[in-house]
Amino acid sequence: MVTTGRTLDDRGEPMPETGFDLDPAGDLAALLRERTGPLTSHPTRDAWAAPLAADDDLLRSVSVFGPGYTGPPEHYHEVSDEAFDVRQGTLGFTLDGEARRATAGERFEVPTGVRHTFRCEGPELGVVVTEIEPPGRIGHVLPTLGGIAHDDAIDAENPLQRAIIADKLAGDTVFTERDPRVTRPLAALLAPIAKARGYRAAYGKYQQPAFWERHVEQPDL
């Protein structure tokens, strides 16, 4: 077994109790060898992802979730279908309020407009190949959501930062934790102010492999 995906400190040293273990001869290692970009992560949540080859009409990635990972906030896509191909572990899904479960070898398809979230159940890593078709704007925003969590220069919880991301996702992806009838007009109101103050919904630096190589240990497989 080898460890990878650890968060790197300012000296480029792996931080303890971060990252995940994998078998270099196993299926997860094979998927990571197929990645077309860097391994990304969230520094305070056990979640990692790397892009996989796909055409322009499809966003495809491999995601790794630690045991107990509680998933993203409930949301739905307004223009995209999403599919989860579970390769390892057990994922508990909630689809429009209905609890479902998927284990290795099963595939869940989430049509446009279906509210959903998921969690990693049991003691094993969850490994999922995710597809979003068409990618919509979420493909541009996802690297920023993880990137600003690693970046001390930007406060991910700043209301203006949150507003400009929400405005960018309007008509694409809706998070249901707060009533969108309230959040959408508010985001539209605050977004020009946020932009004028230098906030962006997607920062170019988070699209660059160099940023992730400085912050996340990359698989050496």
HELIX and SHEET records of a PDB file:
HELIX    1   1 ASP A   27  ARG A   33  1                                   7    
HELIX    2   2 ILE A  138  HIS A  150  1                                  13    
HELIX    3   3 PRO A  159  LEU A  169  1                                  11    
HELIX    4   4 PRO A  180  ALA A  196  1                                  17    
HELIX    5   5 GLY A  204  GLN A  207  5                                   4    
HELIX    6   6 PRO A  209  HIS A  215  1                                   7    
SHEET    1   A 2 VAL A   2  THR A   4  0                                        
SHEET    2   A 2 PHE A  20  LEU A  22 -1                                        
SHEET    1   B 6 THR A  40  HIS A  42  0                                        
SHEET    2   B 6 ARG A  45  PRO A  51 -1                                        
SHEET    3   B 6 LEU A  59  PHE A  65 -1                                        
SHEET    4   B 6 GLY A 126  GLU A 133 -1                                        
SHEET    5   B 6 ASP A  81  GLN A  88 -1                                        
SHEET    6   B 6 ARG A 107  VAL A 110 -1                                        
SHEET    1   C 2 HIS A  75  HIS A  77  0                                        
SHEET    2   C 2 THR A 173  PHE A 175 -1                                        
SHEET    1   D 3 GLU A  98  THR A 103  0                                        
SHEET    2   D 3 THR A  90  LEU A  95 -1                                        
SHEET    3   D 3 HIS A 116  GLU A 121 -1                                        
END                                                                             
